[in-house]
Protein backbone atom coordinates (compact mmCIF):
# COMPACT_ATOMS: atom_id res chain seq x y z
CA UNK A 1 0.00 0.00 0.00
CA UNK A 2 1.13 3.49 -0.76
CA UNK A 3 0.56 5.08 2.64
CA UNK A 4 2.86 2.82 4.61
CA UNK A 5 4.74 5.70 6.20
CA UNK A 6 1.96 6.95 8.45
CA UNK A 7 2.34 7.19 12.21
CA UNK A 8 0.99 3.95 13.61
CA UNK A 9 0.32 5.62 16.93
CA UNK A 10 -2.00 8.36 15.77
CA UNK A 11 -5.75 7.98 15.73
CA UNK A 12 -7.83 10.48 13.75
CA UNK A 13 -9.71 13.01 15.85
CA UNK A 14 -8.02 12.08 19.14
CA UNK A 15 -5.77 15.12 19.09
CA UNK A 16 -8.77 17.36 18.57
CA UNK A 17 -10.70 15.81 21.47
CA UNK A 18 -7.60 16.02 23.69
CA UNK A 19 -7.15 19.73 22.96
CA UNK A 20 -10.86 20.27 23.63
CA UNK A 21 -10.45 18.47 26.98
CA UNK A 22 -7.58 20.72 28.02
CA UNK A 23 -9.53 23.77 26.90
CA UNK A 24 -12.62 22.61 28.81
CA UNK A 25 -10.56 21.85 31.94
CA UNK A 26 -9.06 25.31 32.11
CA UNK A 27 -11.90 27.48 30.77
CA UNK A 28 -14.02 27.51 33.96
CA UNK A 29 -11.00 28.13 36.19
CA UNK A 30 -9.81 30.92 33.89
CA UNK A 31 -13.29 32.50 33.95
CA UNK A 32 -13.36 32.37 37.72
CA UNK A 33 -9.95 34.02 38.00
CA UNK A 34 -10.78 36.64 35.36
CA UNK A 35 -14.00 37.65 37.12
CA UNK A 36 -12.19 38.10 40.42
CA UNK A 37 -10.63 41.20 38.81
CA UNK A 38 -14.05 42.56 37.92
CA UNK A 39 -14.69 46.10 39.18
CA UNK A 40 -18.43 45.66 38.96
CA UNK A 41 -20.64 44.81 41.96
CA UNK A 42 -22.26 41.85 40.27
CA UNK A 43 -20.97 38.77 38.56
CA UNK A 44 -23.17 39.35 35.55
CA UNK A 45 -21.50 42.37 34.03
CA UNK A 46 -17.89 43.29 33.44
CA UNK A 47 -17.06 46.70 34.93
CA UNK A 48 -13.36 46.97 34.13
CA UNK A 49 -10.22 45.72 35.85
CA UNK A 50 -9.94 46.21 39.59
CA UNK A 51 -8.32 44.70 42.65
CA UNK A 52 -11.08 45.91 44.95
CA UNK A 53 -12.51 42.43 45.61
CA UNK A 54 -9.11 41.12 46.63
CA UNK A 55 -8.81 44.03 49.06
CA UNK A 56 -12.29 43.39 50.43
CA UNK A 57 -11.61 39.62 50.73
CA UNK A 58 -8.36 40.21 52.60
CA UNK A 59 -10.03 42.71 54.96
CA UNK A 60 -13.02 40.46 55.65
CA UNK A 61 -12.49 39.26 59.21
CA UNK A 62 -14.73 36.19 58.78
CA UNK A 63 -12.59 35.14 55.81
CA UNK A 64 -9.41 35.77 57.78
CA UNK A 65 -10.62 33.62 60.65
CA UNK A 66 -11.78 30.84 58.33
CA UNK A 67 -8.47 30.85 56.46
CA UNK A 68 -6.54 30.76 59.73
CA UNK A 69 -8.68 27.86 60.97
CA UNK A 70 -8.12 25.98 57.70
CA UNK A 71 -4.36 26.34 58.01
CA UNK A 72 -4.26 25.35 61.69
CA UNK A 73 -6.36 22.24 61.08
CA UNK A 74 -4.34 21.30 57.98
CA UNK A 75 -1.01 21.72 59.80
CA UNK A 76 -2.12 19.54 62.72
CA UNK A 77 -3.85 16.94 60.57
CA UNK A 78 -1.02 16.69 58.04
CA UNK A 79 1.59 16.56 60.80
CA UNK A 80 -0.14 13.83 62.79
CA UNK A 81 -1.11 11.91 59.65
CA UNK A 82 2.47 12.01 58.37
CA UNK A 83 3.90 10.68 61.64
CA UNK A 84 1.30 7.89 61.82
CA UNK A 85 1.70 7.11 58.11
CA UNK A 86 5.51 6.97 58.31
CA UNK A 87 5.33 4.54 61.22
CA UNK A 88 2.70 2.47 59.44
CA UNK A 89 4.74 2.44 56.23
CA UNK A 90 7.79 1.19 58.12
CA UNK A 91 5.59 -1.51 59.62
CA UNK A 92 4.09 -2.70 56.35
CA UNK A 93 6.95 -2.63 53.83
CA UNK A 94 10.03 -4.75 53.18
CA UNK A 95 8.67 -7.74 55.03
CA UNK A 96 7.53 -11.27 54.50
CA UNK A 97 3.74 -11.45 54.71
CA UNK A 98 2.64 -11.86 58.33
CA UNK A 99 -0.71 -12.34 59.99
CA UNK A 100 -2.67 -9.11 59.95
CA UNK A 101 -0.70 -7.43 57.18
CA UNK A 102 -3.59 -7.49 54.69
CA UNK A 103 -5.95 -6.28 57.40
CA UNK A 104 -3.61 -3.36 58.06
CA UNK A 105 -3.67 -2.36 54.40
CA UNK A 106 -7.44 -2.55 54.42
CA UNK A 107 -7.76 -0.35 57.52
CA UNK A 108 -5.20 2.23 56.35
CA UNK A 109 -6.85 2.59 52.94
CA UNK A 110 -10.38 2.40 54.30
CA UNK A 111 -10.99 6.18 54.20
CA UNK A 112 -10.42 6.05 50.43
CA UNK A 113 -13.05 3.37 49.80
CA UNK A 114 -16.02 4.94 51.54
CA UNK A 115 -17.94 7.85 49.98
CA UNK A 116 -17.12 11.01 51.90
CA UNK A 117 -20.73 11.80 52.71
CA UNK A 118 -21.07 8.44 54.48
CA UNK A 119 -18.00 9.02 56.66
CA UNK A 120 -19.26 12.55 57.29
CA UNK A 121 -22.65 11.53 58.68
CA UNK A 122 -21.12 8.64 60.64
CA UNK A 123 -18.79 11.17 62.30
CA UNK A 124 -21.73 13.49 62.90
CA UNK A 125 -23.54 10.70 64.79
CA UNK A 126 -20.58 9.81 67.00
CA UNK A 127 -19.06 13.24 67.57
CA UNK A 128 -22.37 14.96 68.34
CA UNK A 129 -22.88 12.46 71.16
CA UNK A 130 -19.33 12.89 72.43
CA UNK A 131 -19.85 16.66 72.34
CA UNK A 132 -22.85 16.26 74.64
CA UNK A 133 -21.06 13.85 77.00
CA UNK A 134 -17.82 15.78 77.35
CA UNK A 135 -18.98 19.35 76.74
CA UNK A 136 -15.89 19.84 74.57
CA UNK A 137 -16.60 21.35 71.17
CA UNK A 138 -13.22 22.67 70.06
CA UNK A 139 -11.22 22.06 66.90
CA UNK A 140 -10.09 18.64 68.16
CA UNK A 141 -12.88 16.79 66.35
CA UNK A 142 -12.02 18.40 63.03
CA UNK A 143 -8.31 17.72 63.51
CA UNK A 144 -8.97 14.08 64.38
CA UNK A 145 -11.32 13.55 61.43
CA UNK A 146 -8.92 15.25 59.02
CA UNK A 147 -5.99 13.22 60.35
CA UNK A 148 -7.88 9.99 59.65
CA UNK A 149 -8.64 10.72 56.01
CA UNK A 150 -5.19 12.24 55.42
CA UNK A 151 -3.34 9.10 56.57
CA UNK A 152 -3.75 7.14 53.30
CA UNK A 153 -2.55 10.14 51.28
CA UNK A 154 0.57 10.57 53.39
CA UNK A 155 1.09 6.80 53.42
CA UNK A 156 1.16 6.42 49.60
CA UNK A 157 4.38 8.30 48.71
CA UNK A 158 6.22 7.14 51.85
CA UNK A 159 5.41 3.50 51.19
CA UNK A 160 6.36 3.83 47.53
CA UNK A 161 9.76 5.23 48.50
CA UNK A 162 10.37 2.54 51.13
CA UNK A 163 9.54 -0.25 48.70
CA UNK A 164 12.18 0.98 46.27
CA UNK A 165 14.82 1.03 49.07
CA UNK A 166 16.45 -2.26 49.90
CA UNK A 167 17.56 -3.29 53.36
CA UNK A 168 21.30 -3.48 52.53
CA UNK A 169 22.12 -0.06 53.92
CA UNK A 170 20.40 -0.73 57.23
CA UNK A 171 22.15 -4.10 57.45
CA UNK A 172 25.49 -2.41 56.79
CA UNK A 173 24.71 0.07 59.57
CA UNK A 174 23.86 -2.83 61.89
CA UNK A 175 27.12 -4.54 60.96
CA UNK A 176 28.89 -1.38 62.03
CA UNK A 177 27.20 -1.67 65.45
CA UNK A 178 24.46 0.90 64.92
CA UNK A 179 21.45 0.30 67.15
CA UNK A 180 18.13 -0.01 65.25
CA UNK A 181 17.31 3.56 66.30
CA UNK A 182 20.67 4.86 65.04
CA UNK A 183 20.22 3.01 61.76
CA UNK A 184 16.83 4.69 61.37
CA UNK A 185 18.06 8.12 62.46
CA UNK A 186 21.18 8.22 60.28
CA UNK A 187 20.34 5.92 57.34
CA UNK A 188 16.64 5.28 56.75
CA UNK A 189 15.24 8.66 57.74
CA UNK A 190 17.53 10.82 55.55
CA UNK A 191 16.76 8.59 52.56
CA UNK A 192 13.04 8.76 53.32
CA UNK A 193 12.89 12.51 53.99
CA UNK A 194 11.78 13.64 50.48
CA UNK A 195 8.90 11.15 50.56
CA UNK A 196 7.91 12.26 54.07
CA UNK A 197 7.85 15.89 52.95
CA UNK A 198 5.85 14.93 49.87
CA UNK A 199 3.42 12.93 52.02
CA UNK A 200 3.03 15.86 54.41
CA UNK A 201 2.28 18.29 51.58
CA UNK A 202 -0.21 15.96 49.98
CA UNK A 203 -1.99 15.51 53.30
CA UNK A 204 -1.90 19.28 53.89
CA UNK A 205 -3.59 20.02 50.54
CA UNK A 206 -6.15 17.24 51.06
CA UNK A 207 -7.07 18.64 54.48
CA UNK A 208 -7.19 22.21 53.15
CA UNK A 209 -9.59 21.16 50.36
CA UNK A 210 -12.03 19.16 52.42
CA UNK A 211 -15.62 20.39 52.39
CA UNK A 212 -17.96 17.53 53.14
CA UNK A 213 -16.51 16.03 56.32
CA UNK A 214 -15.73 19.48 57.73
CA UNK A 215 -19.29 20.67 57.01
CA UNK A 216 -20.73 17.84 59.12
CA UNK A 217 -18.17 17.67 61.92
CA UNK A 218 -17.69 21.38 62.66
CA UNK A 219 -19.42 23.01 65.60
CA UNK A 220 -21.05 26.43 65.26
CA UNK A 221 -18.65 29.19 64.21
CA UNK A 222 -15.96 26.76 63.06
CA UNK A 223 -16.07 27.48 59.35
CA UNK A 224 -13.00 26.68 57.30
CA UNK A 225 -12.41 28.48 54.02
CA UNK A 226 -14.18 25.81 51.90
CA UNK A 227 -17.23 25.56 54.19
CA UNK A 228 -17.41 29.37 54.34
CA UNK A 229 -17.40 29.44 50.54
CA UNK A 230 -20.04 26.72 50.35
CA UNK A 231 -22.26 28.85 52.58
CA UNK A 232 -21.67 31.92 50.40
CA UNK A 233 -22.33 30.34 47.01
CA UNK A 234 -25.91 31.24 46.27
CA UNK A 235 -27.77 32.52 43.27
CA UNK A 236 -26.39 36.03 43.60
CA UNK A 237 -22.85 36.19 44.86
CA UNK A 238 -20.40 39.07 44.65
CA UNK A 239 -17.00 38.83 42.95
CA UNK A 240 -15.49 38.73 46.45
CA UNK A 241 -16.05 34.97 46.48
CA UNK A 242 -14.11 34.78 43.18
CA UNK A 243 -11.25 36.69 44.75
CA UNK A 244 -11.19 34.27 47.73
CA UNK A 245 -11.27 31.31 45.35
CA UNK A 246 -8.46 32.81 43.27
CA UNK A 247 -6.22 33.32 46.31
CA UNK A 248 -6.99 29.78 47.49
CA UNK A 249 -6.29 28.42 44.01
CA UNK A 250 -2.96 30.23 43.78
CA UNK A 251 -1.86 28.98 47.20
CA UNK A 252 -2.70 25.32 46.52
CA UNK A 253 -1.19 25.42 43.03
CA UNK A 254 2.09 26.64 44.52
CA UNK A 255 2.00 23.75 47.02
CA UNK A 256 1.30 21.20 44.28
CA UNK A 257 4.11 22.52 42.09
CA UNK A 258 6.54 22.25 45.03
CA UNK A 259 5.23 18.74 45.71
CA UNK A 260 5.98 17.78 42.12
CA UNK A 261 9.52 19.03 42.27
CA UNK A 262 10.21 17.17 45.50
CA UNK A 263 8.71 13.99 44.09
CA UNK A 264 10.51 14.27 40.77
CA UNK A 265 13.91 14.24 42.42
CA UNK A 266 14.78 10.68 41.52
CA UNK A 267 16.08 8.43 44.27
CA UNK A 268 19.87 8.45 43.97
CA UNK A 269 20.78 5.41 41.92
CA UNK B 1 15.59 -25.70 78.36
CA UNK B 2 14.22 -26.79 75.05
CA UNK B 3 11.47 -24.21 75.29
CA UNK B 4 13.83 -21.39 74.36
CA UNK B 5 13.28 -20.37 70.80
CA UNK B 6 16.19 -20.37 68.41
CA UNK B 7 17.67 -16.94 67.74
CA UNK B 8 16.22 -16.28 64.24
CA UNK B 9 12.74 -17.27 65.36
CA UNK B 10 13.03 -14.94 68.32
CA UNK B 11 14.12 -12.08 66.10
CA UNK B 12 11.21 -12.75 63.79
CA UNK B 13 8.55 -12.56 66.48
CA UNK B 14 10.20 -9.43 67.88
CA UNK B 15 10.10 -7.94 64.39
CA UNK B 16 6.39 -8.65 64.06
CA UNK B 17 5.73 -7.18 67.51
CA UNK B 18 7.59 -4.00 66.53
CA UNK B 19 5.60 -3.82 63.33
CA UNK B 20 2.34 -3.96 65.25
CA UNK B 21 3.56 -1.28 67.63
CA UNK B 22 4.57 0.98 64.72
CA UNK B 23 1.27 0.64 62.89
CA UNK B 24 -0.80 1.21 66.02
CA UNK B 25 -1.20 5.04 65.80
CA UNK B 26 -2.53 4.91 62.22
CA UNK B 27 -4.86 2.02 63.02
CA UNK B 28 -6.22 3.68 66.17
CA UNK B 29 -6.82 7.07 64.50
CA UNK B 30 -8.65 5.50 61.55
CA UNK B 31 -10.66 3.29 63.85
CA UNK B 32 -11.71 6.21 66.07
CA UNK B 33 -12.47 8.70 63.29
CA UNK B 34 -13.62 6.60 60.33
CA UNK B 35 -14.15 2.87 60.75
CA UNK B 36 -15.64 2.90 64.27
CA UNK B 37 -18.26 5.55 63.47
CA UNK B 38 -19.39 3.46 60.49
CA UNK B 39 -20.07 0.56 62.85
CA UNK B 40 -21.99 2.87 65.18
CA UNK B 41 -24.00 4.01 62.18
CA UNK B 42 -25.01 0.43 61.42
CA UNK B 43 -26.34 0.21 64.98
CA UNK B 44 -28.22 3.53 64.55
CA UNK B 45 -29.99 2.24 61.46
CA UNK B 46 -31.73 -0.35 63.67
CA UNK B 47 -32.95 2.05 66.36
CA UNK B 48 -36.10 4.12 66.62
CA UNK B 49 -35.81 7.73 65.58
CA UNK B 50 -35.72 10.39 68.25
CA UNK B 51 -38.19 13.27 68.28
CA UNK B 52 -35.61 15.97 67.46
CA UNK B 53 -33.05 14.01 65.51
CA UNK B 54 -30.75 11.41 67.10
CA UNK B 55 -32.29 8.09 68.19
CA UNK B 56 -34.00 6.44 71.15
CA UNK B 57 -31.42 4.13 72.65
CA UNK B 58 -32.48 0.58 73.34
CA UNK B 59 -35.60 0.83 71.19
CA UNK B 60 -35.09 -1.55 68.29
CA UNK B 61 -36.84 -0.65 65.06
CA UNK B 62 -36.72 -1.63 61.42
CA UNK B 63 -38.53 1.58 60.44
CA UNK B 64 -35.26 3.17 59.22
CA UNK B 65 -34.62 0.31 56.82
CA UNK B 66 -38.15 -0.06 55.53
CA UNK B 67 -38.44 3.67 54.87
CA UNK B 68 -35.47 3.55 52.50
CA UNK B 69 -37.70 2.05 49.84
CA UNK B 70 -41.17 2.12 51.40
CA UNK B 71 -43.34 4.83 52.88
CA UNK B 72 -46.34 4.68 55.16
CA UNK B 73 -49.49 6.22 53.83
CA UNK B 74 -50.53 9.19 56.02
CA UNK B 75 -54.21 8.20 55.95
CA UNK B 76 -54.50 4.43 56.11
CA UNK B 77 -50.99 3.61 57.39
CA UNK B 78 -50.34 1.05 54.64
CA UNK B 79 -46.89 0.60 53.19
CA UNK B 80 -46.28 1.69 49.62
CA UNK B 81 -43.23 2.28 47.44
CA UNK B 82 -41.34 5.45 48.35
CA UNK B 83 -41.39 7.01 44.90
CA UNK B 84 -39.45 10.12 45.93
CA UNK B 85 -36.56 8.09 47.36
CA UNK B 86 -36.48 5.72 44.43
CA UNK B 87 -36.42 8.65 42.01
CA UNK B 88 -33.37 10.04 43.78
CA UNK B 89 -31.63 6.64 43.89
CA UNK B 90 -32.31 6.22 40.21
CA UNK B 91 -31.07 9.75 39.41
CA UNK B 92 -27.83 9.07 41.33
CA UNK B 93 -27.17 5.84 39.47
CA UNK B 94 -28.18 7.28 36.10
CA UNK B 95 -26.11 10.47 36.44
CA UNK B 96 -23.12 8.47 37.71
CA UNK B 97 -23.28 6.11 34.72
CA UNK B 98 -23.58 9.06 32.32
CA UNK B 99 -20.67 10.80 34.04
CA UNK B 100 -18.58 7.66 33.63
CA UNK B 101 -19.55 7.44 29.95
CA UNK B 102 -18.82 11.11 29.21
CA UNK B 103 -15.48 11.11 31.04
CA UNK B 104 -14.62 7.99 29.04
CA UNK B 105 -15.54 9.61 25.71
CA UNK B 106 -13.39 12.65 26.49
CA UNK B 107 -10.80 10.93 28.63
CA UNK B 108 -9.79 8.03 26.41
CA UNK B 109 -8.67 10.11 23.41
CA UNK B 110 -7.01 12.57 25.80
CA UNK B 111 -5.04 9.84 27.59
CA UNK B 112 -4.15 8.27 24.25
CA UNK B 113 -3.01 11.64 22.91
CA UNK B 114 -0.78 12.26 25.96
CA UNK B 115 0.68 8.74 25.89
CA UNK B 116 1.71 9.10 22.25
CA UNK B 117 3.55 12.43 22.73
CA UNK B 118 7.37 12.45 22.90
CA UNK B 119 8.63 11.65 26.42
CA UNK B 120 9.58 15.23 27.29
CA UNK B 121 6.32 16.94 26.35
CA UNK B 122 4.33 14.06 27.85
CA UNK B 123 5.32 15.19 31.34
CA UNK B 124 3.93 18.65 30.69
CA UNK B 125 0.59 17.30 29.45
CA UNK B 126 0.28 15.02 32.49
CA UNK B 127 1.08 17.97 34.72
CA UNK B 128 -1.68 19.98 33.01
CA UNK B 129 -4.16 17.21 33.83
CA UNK B 130 -2.93 16.96 37.41
CA UNK B 131 -3.31 20.64 38.31
CA UNK B 132 -7.13 20.70 38.04
CA UNK B 133 -7.16 17.30 39.77
CA UNK B 134 -5.61 18.83 42.87
CA UNK B 135 -7.65 22.01 42.67
CA UNK B 136 -10.31 22.24 45.33
CA UNK B 137 -13.48 20.45 44.22
CA UNK B 138 -15.71 23.23 45.53
CA UNK B 139 -13.77 25.85 43.58
CA UNK B 140 -14.05 23.81 40.39
CA UNK B 141 -17.78 23.33 40.96
CA UNK B 142 -18.18 27.05 41.58
CA UNK B 143 -16.16 27.77 38.41
CA UNK B 144 -18.53 25.55 36.44
CA UNK B 145 -21.47 27.41 37.98
CA UNK B 146 -20.11 30.65 36.56
CA UNK B 147 -19.78 29.17 33.08
CA UNK B 148 -23.28 27.72 32.81
CA UNK B 149 -25.22 30.37 34.71
CA UNK B 150 -27.97 32.15 32.71
CA UNK B 151 -25.71 35.21 32.37
CA UNK B 152 -22.59 33.06 32.16
CA UNK B 153 -20.17 32.90 29.29
CA UNK B 154 -21.70 29.77 27.74
CA UNK B 155 -25.09 31.41 27.28
CA UNK B 156 -23.51 34.70 26.21
CA UNK B 157 -21.45 32.86 23.62
CA UNK B 158 -24.45 30.98 22.25
CA UNK B 159 -26.47 34.20 22.02
CA UNK B 160 -23.58 36.03 20.38
CA UNK B 161 -23.28 33.23 17.83
CA UNK B 162 -26.98 33.58 17.12
CA UNK B 163 -27.73 29.97 18.05
CA UNK B 164 -30.23 30.93 20.74
CA UNK B 165 -32.19 34.09 21.59
CA UNK B 166 -32.87 33.63 25.27
CA UNK B 167 -30.46 32.07 27.77
CA UNK B 168 -30.75 28.33 28.22
CA UNK B 169 -31.72 27.23 31.71
CA UNK B 170 -28.84 24.82 32.37
CA UNK B 171 -28.04 25.58 35.97
CA UNK B 172 -30.25 23.92 38.62
CA UNK B 173 -31.05 21.02 36.30
CA UNK B 174 -29.75 17.46 36.08
CA UNK B 175 -27.72 18.53 33.04
CA UNK B 176 -25.83 20.99 35.23
CA UNK B 177 -25.00 18.26 37.77
CA UNK B 178 -23.90 15.99 34.95
CA UNK B 179 -21.72 18.70 33.40
CA UNK B 180 -20.21 19.49 36.80
CA UNK B 181 -19.45 15.86 37.63
CA UNK B 182 -17.95 15.22 34.19
CA UNK B 183 -15.78 18.30 34.58
CA UNK B 184 -14.68 17.55 38.13
CA UNK B 185 -14.03 13.81 37.73
CA UNK B 186 -12.44 13.88 34.25
CA UNK B 187 -8.83 13.76 35.56
CA UNK B 188 -9.73 10.62 37.55
CA UNK B 189 -10.47 8.92 34.23
CA UNK B 190 -7.51 10.29 32.29
CA UNK B 191 -4.78 9.39 34.78
CA UNK B 192 -5.30 5.59 35.07
CA UNK B 193 -6.04 5.36 31.34
CA UNK B 194 -2.83 7.20 30.59
CA UNK B 195 -0.89 4.85 32.87
CA UNK B 196 -2.11 1.78 30.97
CA UNK B 197 -1.87 3.26 27.45
CA UNK B 198 1.68 4.37 28.19
CA UNK B 199 2.61 0.72 28.81
CA UNK B 200 0.97 -0.40 25.58
CA UNK B 201 3.31 -2.29 23.26
CA UNK B 202 2.89 -0.46 19.93
CA UNK B 203 4.55 -3.33 18.07
CA UNK B 204 1.22 -5.14 18.46
CA UNK B 205 -0.51 -2.16 16.85
CA UNK B 206 2.01 -2.27 14.02
CA UNK B 207 1.41 -6.00 13.59
CA UNK B 208 -2.30 -5.24 13.31
CA UNK B 209 -1.70 -2.75 10.50
CA UNK B 210 0.62 -5.22 8.77
CA UNK B 211 -2.26 -7.66 8.75
CA UNK B 212 -4.37 -5.04 6.97
CA UNK B 213 -6.52 -3.95 9.88
CA UNK B 214 -7.82 -0.39 9.54
CA UNK B 215 -7.50 2.19 12.31
CA UNK B 216 -10.89 1.45 13.79
CA UNK B 217 -10.20 -2.30 13.89
CA UNK B 218 -6.82 -1.71 15.51
CA UNK B 219 -8.39 0.56 18.10
CA UNK B 220 -11.28 -1.77 18.84
CA UNK B 221 -9.55 -5.14 18.68
CA UNK B 222 -6.01 -4.39 19.85
CA UNK B 223 -5.75 -1.15 21.83
CA UNK B 224 -8.95 -1.30 23.86
CA UNK B 225 -8.60 -4.96 24.99
CA UNK B 226 -5.00 -4.27 26.06
CA UNK B 227 -5.82 -1.15 28.08
CA UNK B 228 -8.92 -2.68 29.64
CA UNK B 229 -7.48 -2.64 33.19
CA UNK B 230 -6.97 1.13 32.95
CA UNK B 231 -10.40 1.53 31.46
CA UNK B 232 -12.04 -0.31 34.33
CA UNK B 233 -9.91 1.44 36.96
CA UNK B 234 -10.83 4.86 35.54
CA UNK B 235 -14.52 3.98 35.35
CA UNK B 236 -14.54 2.83 38.97
CA UNK B 237 -12.63 5.89 40.13
CA UNK B 238 -15.23 8.12 38.44
CA UNK B 239 -18.34 6.09 39.23
CA UNK B 240 -17.80 5.77 42.99
CA UNK B 241 -17.37 9.45 43.91
CA UNK B 242 -20.16 10.35 41.45
CA UNK B 243 -22.56 8.05 43.26
CA UNK B 244 -21.84 9.75 46.59
CA UNK B 245 -21.55 13.28 45.17
CA UNK B 246 -22.79 15.92 47.58
CA UNK B 247 -21.23 19.29 46.77
CA UNK B 248 -21.77 19.25 42.99
CA UNK B 249 -25.54 18.52 43.02
CA UNK B 250 -25.97 20.94 45.92
CA UNK B 251 -24.28 23.83 44.09
CA UNK B 252 -25.31 23.07 40.50
CA UNK B 253 -28.43 20.92 40.75
CA UNK B 254 -30.40 23.17 43.06
CA UNK B 255 -33.03 22.03 45.56
CA UNK B 256 -35.14 19.92 43.19
CA UNK B 257 -32.40 17.77 41.71
CA UNK B 258 -31.04 15.96 44.74
CA UNK B 259 -28.71 13.03 44.62
CA UNK B 260 -28.23 10.30 47.19
CA UNK B 261 -25.65 12.33 49.13
CA UNK B 262 -28.05 15.24 49.52
CA UNK B 263 -30.92 12.93 50.47
CA UNK B 264 -28.76 11.47 53.23
CA UNK B 265 -27.89 14.93 54.50
CA UNK B 266 -31.56 15.84 54.49
CA UNK B 267 -32.35 13.01 56.92
CA UNK B 268 -29.75 14.30 59.36
CA UNK B 269 -30.88 17.90 58.99
CA UNK B 270 -34.45 18.98 58.28
CA UNK B 271 -35.77 15.39 58.09
CA UNK B 272 -34.62 14.57 61.65
CA UNK B 273 -34.70 10.90 60.75
CA UNK B 274 -31.27 9.60 61.70
CA UNK B 275 -32.07 5.87 61.41
CA UNK B 276 -33.32 6.43 57.87
CA UNK B 277 -30.21 8.50 57.05
CA UNK B 278 -28.02 5.75 58.50
CA UNK B 279 -29.82 3.06 56.49
CA UNK B 280 -29.48 5.13 53.33
CA UNK B 281 -25.76 5.63 53.96
CA UNK B 282 -25.31 1.89 54.33
CA UNK B 283 -27.28 1.34 51.11
CA UNK B 284 -24.95 3.79 49.34
CA UNK B 285 -21.96 1.94 50.78
CA UNK B 286 -23.41 -1.35 49.53
CA UNK B 287 -23.77 0.09 46.01
CA UNK B 288 -20.12 1.17 46.16
CA UNK B 289 -19.06 -2.27 47.37
CA UNK B 290 -20.90 -3.90 44.44
CA UNK B 291 -19.03 -1.62 42.03
CA UNK B 292 -15.72 -2.46 43.73
CA UNK B 293 -16.45 -6.16 43.65
CA UNK B 294 -17.13 -5.90 39.93
CA UNK B 295 -13.78 -4.15 39.58
CA UNK B 296 -11.84 -6.72 41.64
CA UNK B 297 -13.35 -9.62 39.67
CA UNK B 298 -12.56 -7.98 36.35
CA UNK B 299 -9.06 -6.99 37.41
CA UNK B 300 -8.37 -10.58 38.45
CA UNK B 301 -9.69 -11.92 35.16
CA UNK B 302 -7.73 -9.54 32.93
CA UNK B 303 -4.66 -10.13 35.08
CA UNK B 304 -4.77 -13.80 34.18
CA UNK B 305 -5.37 -13.14 30.52
CA UNK B 306 -2.57 -10.64 29.99
CA UNK B 307 -0.10 -12.34 32.25
Interface residues (C-beta under 8 A of the other chain):
Chain A: X8 X9 X10 X11 X12 X13 X14 X15 X17 X18 X20 X21 X22 X24 X25 X26 X27 X28 X29 X31 X32 X35 X43 X44 X80 X81 X83 X84 X85 X87 X88 X90 X91 X92 X95 X98 X99 X100 X104 X107 X108 X110 X111 X113 X114 X115 X116 X117 X118 X119 X120 X121 X122 X123 X124 X125 X126 X127 X128 X129 X144 X145 X147 X148 X149 X151 X155 X205 X208 X209 X211 X212 X216 X226 X229 X230 X233 X241 X242 X245 X248 X249 X252 X253 X256 X260
Chain B: X15 X16 X18 X19 X20 X21 X22 X23 X24 X25 X26 X27 X29 X30 X31 X32 X33 X34 X35 X36 X37 X38 X40 X41 X44 X54 X106 X107 X109 X110 X112 X113 X114 X116 X125 X127 X128 X129 X130 X131 X132 X134 X135 X136 X137 X138 X139 X140 X142 X143 X144 X145 X146 X147 X149 X151 X152 X153 X183 X186 X187 X190 X202 X205 X206 X209 X215 X219 X240 X241 X243 X244 X246 X247 X250 X251 X261 X264 X265 X268 X274 X277 X278 X281 X284 X285 X288 X292
